[in-house]
């Protein structure tokens, strides 16, 4: 096979005697700079609107609307390959955020398409033109659309794919920082043609059959001359990057070398084809035989189980007492759908307590496959109870007993098979007493078990005990905080008075869930979605709610003592009369929240957004409000004594009756006290009260003497 002919230009890539403008930077340096500029331009076009959208979402009072479905789809598409956690359920954002985030997706795409159009038509993007380089074909013409698609597609796909495979299937996964570094290194190596292989020319140029050259110097292929690699001097590798050419004749020889060999060796070619054909036929025959045998085995097992079931069913109705119980236990050992349906139906038909216990034991032996049938019977019994009279009748008592047995069976299966519950559907099930079953006495008892990935939407779980249980699992990749985490869905479920103390509810969906009077002390609710949830009178002492979404949630009368709500979103939440002593609310979104009569003593509200919040009659003694946004907030009759307001934005805030210190000064006094040293003298130092509304004389005197600012009263 002929060796490719390598031609390179002189160091100037043209006639060395021809005058021309030269660039002090080397071509390879300019190529890297142009690449960085192109990437930066695309990144900035997306990050700027995204950042502005994120700011308006948390710092403004704009109307909230559901997140654009296009953005939801884009988020999940990006999250899956990068193993990022993704938000499900209802998600509301400011209307401007929807618009800006849509631009953040479209702008980089539009900009890239425009740059590719310029590259196809002129051979240069904006960045390449700036750095004096261009992309051409061997005929010194712009590459055209097909070549640009091949060039830019391979330029992105090849290094990113290589970096992704190295990252995804090694110990580096799921750390995104490693992936970013690998992608950068691979992209640079590909652009330089992998110098360690001495290829010189970049791979994407080879794929598209294009050349990246110096635009300030004429490109003349006829002046390129052959040089031996051993005679290269300083800068010759750079010159090779500029103008290495593989002659078309040698390219054709490479492409057709296999065909030539086949024509020269017809016997070996025929033998190879025959062997491959025989291997294909043999593989097909073996695979077909295995498939047929597997199907026959499954059919035989199914027929055998069916015969055993029919025999046991007949035996069940023919026997009584202990023999009946033994038959039920035997039915539980069958892996047959008929047996599962039969046993779940017996829970509705039988009333003997001993038989009911045996049926539950058999269903537990069957395990999770029994859940769908138990759910069906649960819903049936609930409907029957709703249709019966509320008066205590024999029929009603029997149905309550059957429902109780059904609930117990579900409880036992979840307990025994905890940790394997992902994908179980228990939505709308009745797993607690309700108005129809007040005296059943059942409350789920599933403490310190793994119940992740269960669908509990609309289920009744009132008074259930889930203390220390985990409702979020690491997913199939066995890593936390990735796309495939197993997450339980409690959306619109009833969890009144439930015990969830110490439970792991991180990222769990609890949209419009009723958690009134529930015990959530020390629970992990970080990044949980509690949009519209009812947490009235709930206990959340020392709970972790960082980054949780509690938009429009009701926490009236809740105990939030020492809870962590840093960076949480409580837009429009109702928090009247809450106890939030020492609660951490730094950087929280508290726009339009209602706090009437709440106790926020010693709470951390630094950098929180409390614009348009109603803080009337709240106790904020010793609260940290540094750099918080209290614009247009209602602070009437609030107690701000010893609170730290340094750096706070108080424009438009209503201070009517607000207490700024335990002992306010009377401006009629003969002597006005000078600022004292200590905590009180610093809490409002430098704070601008010029736009605060309804300041009385005592407040004005205190502001001026304690270092506050007011352009009218504190000259």
C-alpha positions in Angstrom: 0.0 0.0 0.0 1.3 3.4 -1.0 2.5 5.8 1.8 0.5 9.1 2.0 2.3 11.9 0.5 2.8 14.7 3.1 3.3 18.2 1.8 3.9 21.3 3.8 4.5 24.9 3.0 7.4 27.0 3.9 7.2 28.6 7.3 5.1 31.5 5.9 2.7 29.0 4.2 3.1 30.9 0.9 5.7 32.7 -1.1 8.2 33.9 1.5 9.1 36.9 -0.6 5.5 38.0 -0.9 4.8 40.9 1.4 1.9 40.3 3.7 0.6 41.1 7.1 1.7 38.5 9.7 0.3 37.8 13.2 2.7 37.7 16.1 0.7 34.8 17.6 1.3 31.3 16.2 -1.5 29.7 14.3 -2.1 27.0 16.9 -2.4 29.6 19.6 -4.9 31.6 17.5 -6.9 28.4 16.8 -7.2 27.7 20.6 -8.1 31.3 21.3 -10.8 31.3 18.6 -12.2 28.0 20.0 -12.3 29.5 23.5 -13.9 32.6 22.2 -16.6 30.6 20.4 -17.4 28.5 23.4 -17.4 31.6 25.7 -19.8 33.4 23.4 -22.3 30.5 23.3 -22.0 30.0 27.1 -22.5 33.7 27.9 -25.5 33.9 25.6 -27.1 31.2 27.7 -25.8 31.9 31.2 -26.7 35.6 31.2 -30.5 35.1 30.6 -30.5 32.1 32.9 -28.8 34.1 35.7 -31.3 37.0 35.2 -34.2 34.6 35.2 -33.0 33.0 38.4 -32.6 36.4 40.0 -36.1 37.6 39.1 -37.5 34.2 40.3 -36.2 34.7 43.8 -35.9 38.5 44.2 -39.0 39.9 42.6 -42.7 39.9 43.3 -43.8 38.8 39.8 -46.8 36.5 39.2 -45.9 32.8 39.5 -46.8 30.5 36.6 -46.1 26.8 35.9 -42.7 26.1 34.4 -42.7 25.9 30.6 -43.1 22.3 29.5 -40.2 22.8 27.0 -38.0 23.8 29.9 -39.1 20.8 31.9 -38.3 18.5 29.0 -34.9 20.2 28.4 -34.1 19.9 32.1 -34.8 16.1 32.2 -33.0 15.6 28.9 -29.8 17.2 30.2 -30.2 15.7 33.7 -30.3 12.1 32.6 -26.9 11.7 30.9 -25.2 13.9 33.5 -26.8 12.0 36.4 -28.2 15.2 37.9 -31.1 15.1 40.3 -34.3 16.4 38.6 -37.4 18.0 40.0 -40.7 16.4 39.4 -44.2 17.6 40.1 -45.6 21.1 40.1 -43.0 23.8 39.8 -44.0 27.5 39.5 -41.7 30.3 38.6 -42.0 34.0 37.8 -43.4 34.6 34.3 -40.3 36.5 33.3 -38.2 33.6 34.4 -40.1 31.3 32.0 -39.3 33.8 29.2 -35.6 34.3 30.1 -34.9 30.6 30.6 -36.4 29.8 27.2 -34.1 32.4 25.7 -31.2 30.7 27.6 -31.9 27.6 25.6 -32.6 29.2 22.2 -29.9 31.8 22.2 -26.9 29.4 22.2 -28.5 27.2 19.6 -29.3 30.2 17.4 -25.9 31.7 17.8 -24.2 28.4 16.9 -26.4 28.0 13.8 -25.4 31.5 12.7 -21.7 30.9 13.3 -21.9 27.6 11.3 -23.7 29.4 8.5 -20.9 32.0 8.3 -18.3 29.1 8.4 -20.0 27.3 5.6 -20.3 30.5 3.4 -17.1 32.4 4.2 -14.8 29.9 6.0 -14.7 32.0 9.1 -16.8 32.5 12.2 -16.8 35.9 14.0 -14.1 34.6 16.4 -12.0 33.0 13.6 -12.1 36.2 11.6 -11.0 38.2 14.7 -7.9 35.9 15.1 -7.1 35.8 11.4 -7.8 32.1 10.6 -10.1 30.4 8.2 -11.3 27.0 7.2 -11.0 26.0 3.5 -11.2 22.9 1.3 -8.2 21.7 -0.8 -9.5 23.9 -3.6 -9.1 26.9 -1.4 -12.9 27.4 -1.2 -15.3 27.8 1.8 -16.3 24.3 3.1 -20.0 24.4 2.5 -22.9 23.1 4.6 -22.1 19.4 4.4 -18.5 19.8 5.4 -19.4 22.2 8.2 -21.9 19.7 9.7 -19.3 16.9 9.5 -16.6 19.2 10.9 -18.5 20.7 13.8 -20.4 17.6 14.6 -17.3 15.5 14.9 -15.6 18.4 16.7 -18.2 18.2 19.5 -19.2 14.5 19.4 -15.7 12.9 19.3 -14.0 14.5 22.4 -17.2 14.8 24.4 -18.1 11.1 23.8 -14.6 10.0 24.7 -14.6 12.1 27.9 -18.1 10.9 28.8 -17.2 7.2 28.5 -14.1 7.7 30.6 -16.1 9.6 33.2 -19.3 7.5 33.3 -17.7 4.1 33.6 -14.9 4.9 36.1 -14.6 6.0 39.7 -14.9 9.6 38.5 -18.7 9.3 38.2 -20.8 11.2 39.2 -18.5 14.2 39.9 -19.2 16.7 37.2 -16.0 18.6 37.8 -14.0 15.6 36.5 -16.2 15.3 33.4 -15.7 19.0 32.7 -11.9 18.7 32.9 -11.9 15.5 30.8 -14.1 17.2 28.1 -11.8 20.2 28.0 -8.6 18.1 27.7 -10.2 15.9 25.0 -11.4 18.9 23.1 -8.0 20.5 23.1 -6.2 17.3 22.2 -8.6 16.7 19.3 -8.2 20.3 18.0 -4.4 19.8 18.0 -4.7 16.5 16.2 -3.3 14.6 19.2 0.3 15.8 19.0 1.7 12.7 20.7 0.6 10.8 17.6 2.4 13.3 15.4 -0.8 13.7 13.3 -0.7 17.5 13.4 -4.0 18.0 11.6 -7.2 18.0 13.9 -9.5 15.1 13.6 -12.6 17.2 12.7 -10.6 18.7 9.8 -9.7 15.2 8.7 -13.3 14.0 8.9 -14.6 16.9 6.9 -11.6 17.0 4.6 -11.0 20.7 5.4 -7.9 22.7 6.4 -7.5 25.4 9.0 -5.1 28.0 7.7 -3.8 31.5 8.3 -6.2 34.0 6.7 -3.6 36.7 6.6 -1.4 34.8 4.2 -2.5 33.5 0.7 -3.0 29.8 0.6 -1.4 28.3 -2.5 -1.3 24.5 -2.7 1.0 24.5 -5.7 3.7 26.0 -3.5 3.5 23.2 -1.0 6.5 20.9 -1.2 7.5 17.6 0.3 9.7 17.6 3.4 11.1 14.7 5.4 9.9 14.7 9.0 13.5 14.2 10.2 14.5 17.6 8.8 11.9 19.6 10.6 13.2 22.6 12.4 11.6 24.7 15.1 8.0 25.6 14.1 7.7 22.8 11.5 5.1 21.0 13.5 3.0 24.1 13.5 3.5 24.4 9.8 2.4 20.9 9.4 -0.8 21.7 11.3 -1.4 24.5 8.9 -0.9 22.6 5.6 -0.5 18.9 5.8 -2.1 17.4 2.7 -2.8 13.8 1.9 -3.0 13.4 -1.9 -6.4 12.2 -3.3 -4.6 9.3 -5.1 -3.3 7.9 -1.9 -6.6 8.4 -0.2 -8.3 6.4 -2.9 -5.7 3.7 -2.5 -6.4 3.5 1.2 -10.1 3.4 0.7 -10.0 0.6 -1.9 -7.1 -1.4 -0.4 -9.5 -4.0 1.1 -11.3 -4.4 -2.2 -8.0 -4.9 -4.1 -6.8 -7.5 -1.6 -10.1 -9.4 -2.0 -9.8 -9.4 -5.8 -6.2 -10.6 -5.5 -7.1 -13.4 -3.1 -10.5 -14.8 -4.3 -10.1 -18.2 -2.6 -9.4 -16.7 0.8 -12.3 -14.3 0.3 -14.7 -17.1 -0.5 -13.5 -19.1 2.5 -14.1 -16.1 4.8 -17.6 -15.5 3.5 -18.4 -19.2 3.9 -17.2 -19.3 7.4 -19.1 -16.1 8.4 -22.3 -17.5 6.8 -22.0 -20.8 8.6 -21.3 -19.0 11.9 -24.4 -16.8 11.4 -26.6 -19.8 10.5 -25.3 -21.8 13.5 -25.9 -18.8 15.9 -29.4 -18.4 14.6 -30.3 -22.0 15.1 -28.9 -22.2 18.6 -30.6 -19.0 19.7 -33.9 -20.2 18.2 -33.6 -23.5 20.0 -32.8 -21.8 23.3 -35.9 -19.5 22.9 -38.2 -22.4 22.1 -36.9 -24.5 25.0 -37.4 -21.5 27.4 -40.9 -20.9 26.2 -41.7 -24.6 26.7 -40.3 -24.6 30.2 -42.3 -21.6 31.2 -45.4 -23.1 29.8 -44.8 -26.4 31.6 -44.2 -24.5 34.9 -47.4 -22.5 34.4 -49.4 -25.6 33.7 -48.0 -27.3 36.7 -48.7 -24.3 39.0 -52.2 -24.1 37.6 -52.9 -27.8 38.3 -51.5 -27.4 41.9 -53.7 -24.4 42.4 -56.9 -26.1 41.3 -56.1 -29.1 43.5 -55.4 -26.8 46.5 -58.5 -24.7 45.8 -60.6 -27.9 45.8 -58.9 -29.1 49.0 -59.6 -25.7 50.7 -63.3 -25.9 50.2 -63.4 -29.5 51.2 -61.5 -29.1 54.5 -62.0 -27.0 57.6 -60.0 -25.8 60.6 -56.3 -26.6 60.7 -56.4 -28.3 57.3 -57.8 -25.2 55.8 -54.9 -23.1 57.3 -52.4 -25.5 55.9 -53.9 -25.3 52.5 -53.7 -21.5 52.6 -50.0 -21.6 53.5 -49.4 -24.0 50.6 -51.1 -21.6 48.3 -48.7 -18.9 49.4 -45.8 -21.0 48.1 -47.1 -21.1 44.6 -45.8 -18.5 42.2 -49.1 -18.3 40.4 -51.3 -15.3 39.6 -54.4 -17.3 40.3 -53.2 -18.1 43.8 -52.5 -14.5 44.5 -56.0 -13.4 43.3 -57.6 -16.2 45.3 -55.8 -15.3 48.5 -56.5 -11.6 48.2 -60.2 -12.4 47.6 -60.3 -14.6 50.7 -59.5 -11.5 52.8 -62.9 -10.1 51.8 -64.8 -13.4 52.2 -63.4 -14.9 55.3 -64.2 -13.7 58.9 -62.4 -16.3 61.0 -59.5 -14.4 62.7 -57.2 -17.5 62.5 -57.9 -17.9 58.8 -57.3 -14.3 58.1 -53.9 -14.5 59.8 -53.0 -17.5 57.7 -54.1 -15.6 54.5 -51.9 -12.7 55.5 -48.9 -15.0 56.1 -49.4 -16.6 52.6 -49.6 -13.2 50.9 -46.4 -12.1 52.7 -44.8 -15.3 51.3 -45.9 -14.2 47.8 -44.4 -10.7 48.5 -44.5 -7.6 46.4 -46.4 -9.3 43.4 -49.4 -9.5 45.8 -49.6 -5.7 46.2 -51.6 -4.9 43.0 -54.3 -7.3 43.9 -54.4 -6.2 47.5 -54.7 -2.6 46.3 -57.7 -3.6 44.1 -59.4 -5.2 47.0 -58.6 -2.3 49.3 -60.3 0.2 46.9 -63.3 -2.2 46.5 -63.8 -2.5 50.3 -63.5 1.3 50.7 -66.2 1.8 48.1 -68.5 -0.8 49.8 -68.0 0.9 53.2 -68.9 4.3 51.7 -72.1 2.9 50.3 -73.2 1.2 53.5 -75.0 3.1 56.3 -72.9 4.7 58.9 -74.9 2.9 61.6 -73.2 -0.1 63.2 -74.5 -3.2 61.4 -73.2 -6.7 61.2 -72.4 -6.3 57.5 -70.5 -3.1 58.2 -68.5 -4.7 61.0 -67.5 -7.5 58.7 -66.4 -5.2 56.0 -64.3 -3.1 58.5 -62.7 -6.3 59.7 -61.9 -7.3 56.1 -60.4 -3.9 55.3 -58.4 -4.1 58.5 -57.0 -7.5 57.4 -56.2 -6.1 54.0 -54.3 -3.1 55.5 -52.4 -5.4 57.8 -51.3 -7.5 54.9 -50.0 -4.5 53.0 -48.2 -3.3 56.2 -46.5 -6.6 56.7 -45.4 -6.9 53.0 -43.9 -3.4 53.1 -42.1 -4.2 56.3 -40.7 -7.5 55.2 -39.6 -6.3 51.7 -38.4 -2.9 52.7 -35.7 -1.6 50.4 -37.3 -3.3 47.4 -40.3 -1.1 47.1 -39.4 1.0 44.1 -42.2 1.2 41.6 -45.0 0.0 44.0 -48.3 1.7 43.3 -50.4 2.3 46.4 -52.1 5.5 45.2 -55.6 6.2 46.6 -55.4 3.3 49.0 -57.0 3.4 52.4 -54.3 2.6 54.9 -55.7 4.3 57.9 -59.0 4.8 59.7 -61.3 7.3 58.1 -64.9 8.4 58.7 -66.0 5.0 57.6 -63.6 3.0 59.7 -63.1 5.1 62.8 -63.0 2.2 65.2 -60.8 -0.1 63.1 -57.8 0.9 65.1 -55.3 0.4 62.3 -52.3 2.8 61.9 -49.4 1.8 59.7 -46.3 1.0 61.8 -43.3 1.1 59.5 -40.5 2.7 61.6 -36.9 2.6 60.4 -37.6 0.9 57.1 -36.8 1.8 53.5 -39.9 2.8 51.7 -38.4 4.6 48.7 -40.0 4.8 45.3 -43.6 4.1 46.4 -46.5 5.9 44.8 -48.6 7.1 47.7 -50.5 9.8 45.8 -54.0 10.5 47.3 -53.5 7.7 49.8 -54.9 8.0 53.3 -51.9 7.5 55.8 -53.3 9.5 58.7 -51.5 8.7 62.0 -49.1 6.4 60.3 -45.8 5.9 62.0 -42.7 6.3 59.8 -40.2 7.4 62.4 -36.7 7.1 61.0 -37.8 5.6 57.7 -36.2 6.5 54.4 -38.3 7.6 51.4 -35.5 8.2 49.0 -33.0 5.6 47.7 -29.8 5.8 45.6 -31.3 4.3 42.5 -29.9 1.6 40.2 -26.5 3.3 40.0 -26.2 3.1 43.8 -25.2 6.7 44.0 -27.1 9.5 45.8 -28.2 12.8 44.2 -28.3 11.4 40.6 -31.1 11.2 38.0 -32.3 7.7 38.9 -32.8 8.2 42.6 -35.8 6.3 43.9 -38.2 8.9 45.4 -41.5 8.4 47.1 -44.5 10.4 45.9 -46.8 11.7 48.7 -48.6 14.2 46.5 -52.1 15.1 47.9 -51.8 12.2 50.4 -53.4 12.5 53.8 -50.7 12.3 56.6 -52.5 14.1 59.4 -50.8 13.4 62.8 -48.4 11.1 61.1 -45.0 10.4 62.8 -42.2 11.2 60.4 -39.6 12.3 63.0 -36.1 11.6 61.8 -37.3 10.4 58.5 -35.4 10.9 55.3 -37.7 12.8 53.0 -35.1 14.6 50.9 -36.3 15.5 47.4 -39.6 13.7 48.1 -42.7 14.9 46.4 -45.3 16.2 48.8 -47.3 18.6 46.6 -50.5 19.7 48.4 -50.0 16.9 51.0 -51.9 17.3 54.2 -49.4 17.1 57.1 -51.3 19.0 59.7 -50.2 18.2 63.2 -47.6 15.8 61.9 -44.4 15.1 63.7 -41.5 16.1 61.5 -38.9 16.9 64.2 -35.4 16.4 62.9 -36.7 15.1 59.6 -34.5 15.6 56.5 -36.7 17.5 54.0 -33.9 19.1 52.0 -34.9 20.0 48.5 -38.4 18.4 49.1 -41.3 19.7 47.1 -44.0 20.9 49.5 -45.9 23.2 47.1 -49.3 24.0 48.6 -48.7 21.5 51.4 -50.7 21.9 54.7 -48.3 21.9 57.6 -50.5 23.7 60.1 -49.5 23.0 63.7 -46.8 20.5 62.4 -43.7 20.0 64.5 -40.6 20.7 62.5 -38.1 21.5 65.3 -34.5 21.0 64.0 -35.8 19.7 60.7 -33.6 20.2 57.6 -35.6 22.1 54.9 -32.6 23.6 53.0 -33.5 24.3 49.4 -37.0 23.0 50.0 -39.9 24.4 47.9 -42.8 25.5 50.2 -44.5 27.8 47.8 -48.0 28.8 49.0 -47.7 26.2 51.8 -49.6 26.6 55.1 -47.5 26.5 58.2 -49.8 28.3 60.6 -49.0 27.5 64.2 -46.1 25.2 63.2 -43.0 24.7 65.4 -39.9 25.6 63.3 -37.6 26.0 66.3 -33.9 25.7 65.1 -35.0 24.4 61.8 -32.8 24.9 58.7 -34.5 26.7 55.9 -31.5 28.2 54.2 -32.2 28.9 50.5 -35.7 27.6 50.8 -38.5 28.9 48.6 -41.5 30.0 50.7 -43.1 32.4 48.2 -46.6 33.2 49.4 -46.5 30.8 52.4 -48.7 31.3 55.4 -46.7 31.3 58.7 -48.9 33.0 61.1 -48.2 32.3 64.8 -45.3 30.0 64.0 -42.5 29.5 66.5 -39.3 30.0 64.7 -36.8 30.7 67.5 -33.3 30.4 66.2 -34.5 29.2 62.8 -32.1 29.6 59.9 -33.7 31.4 57.0 -30.6 32.8 55.3 -31.1 33.5 51.6 -34.6 32.2 51.7 -37.3 33.4 49.3 -39.9 34.9 51.7 -41.7 37.2 49.2 -45.4 37.8 50.2 -45.2 35.5 53.2 -47.6 36.0 56.1 -46.0 36.0 59.6 -48.6 37.7 61.8 -48.0 37.0 65.5 -45.0 34.7 64.7 -42.0 34.4 67.1 -38.8 34.8 65.1 -36.5 35.6 68.0 -32.8 35.1 67.2 -33.8 33.8 63.8 -31.2 34.1 61.0 -32.8 36.1 58.1 -29.6 37.5 56.6 -29.9 38.0 52.8 -33.5 36.7 52.9 -36.0 38.3 50.6 -38.9 39.5 52.7 -40.3 42.0 50.2 -44.1 42.6 50.6 -44.1 40.2 53.6 -46.6 40.7 56.4 -44.6 40.8 59.6 -47.1 42.6 61.7 -47.0 41.9 65.4 -44.1 39.5 65.0 -41.3 39.1 67.5 -38.0 39.6 65.9 -35.8 40.3 69.0 -32.2 39.5 68.3 -33.0 38.4 64.8 -30.2 38.7 62.2 -31.6 40.7 59.2 -28.3 41.8 57.7 -28.6 42.6 54.0 -32.1 41.3 53.9 -34.7 42.7 51.5 -37.6 44.2 53.5 -38.9 46.4 50.7 -42.6 47.2 51.2 -42.8 44.8 54.2 -45.5 45.3 56.8 -43.7 45.6 60.2 -46.5 47.3 62.1 -46.2 46.6 65.9 -43.3 44.2 65.3 -40.6 43.9 67.9 -37.2 44.6 66.4 -35.3 45.3 69.6 -31.7 44.1 69.4 -32.3 42.9 65.8 -29.4 43.4 63.4 -30.6 45.4 60.3 -27.3 46.4 58.9 -27.4 46.5 55.1 -31.1 45.8 55.0 -33.3 47.4 52.3 -36.2 49.1 54.1 -37.6 51.1 51.2 -41.4 51.3 51.5 -41.5 49.3 54.8 -44.3 50.2 57.2 -42.9 50.9 60.7 -46.0 52.0 62.4 -45.7 51.0 66.1 -42.5 49.0 65.4 -40.3 48.6 68.5 -36.7 49.3 67.7 -35.3 49.1 71.2 -36.5 48.0 74.6 -36.3 51.7 75.8 -37.0 54.3 73.1 -36.0 57.9 73.6 -38.4 60.8 74.0 -37.4 63.7 71.8 -38.8 66.1 74.3 -36.1 65.2 76.8 -33.7 68.0 77.6 -30.7 65.9 76.8 -30.6 63.4 73.9 -28.4 60.4 74.7 -25.4 59.8 72.5 -24.9 56.4 70.9 -23.7 53.9 73.4 -21.2 51.1 72.8 -22.3 47.6 72.6 -24.9 45.6 70.6 -27.7 48.1 70.5 -25.5 50.9 69.1 -24.6 48.8 66.0 -27.8 47.1 64.9 -29.0 49.9 62.7 -25.7 51.7 62.0 -25.6 52.8 58.4 -29.2 51.6 57.7 -31.2 54.0 55.4 -34.6 54.8 56.8 -35.3 57.6 54.4 -38.1 55.7 52.5 -39.6 53.9 55.6 -43.2 54.8 56.2 -45.0 55.8 59.4 -42.0 56.6 61.6 -43.0 58.2 64.9 -40.9 60.7 66.8 -39.4 58.1 69.2 -38.3 56.0 66.3 -36.7 58.9 64.5 -34.8 59.9 67.6 -33.5 56.4 68.1 -32.5 56.1 64.5 -30.5 59.3 64.5 -28.8 58.6 67.8 -27.9 55.0 66.9 -26.2 55.7 63.6 -29.1 55.2 61.3 -29.6 57.3 58.2 -32.5 59.5 57.2 -32.0 62.3 54.7 -34.7 64.5 56.4 -34.3 63.8 60.2 -30.6 62.8 60.5 -28.7 65.5 58.7 
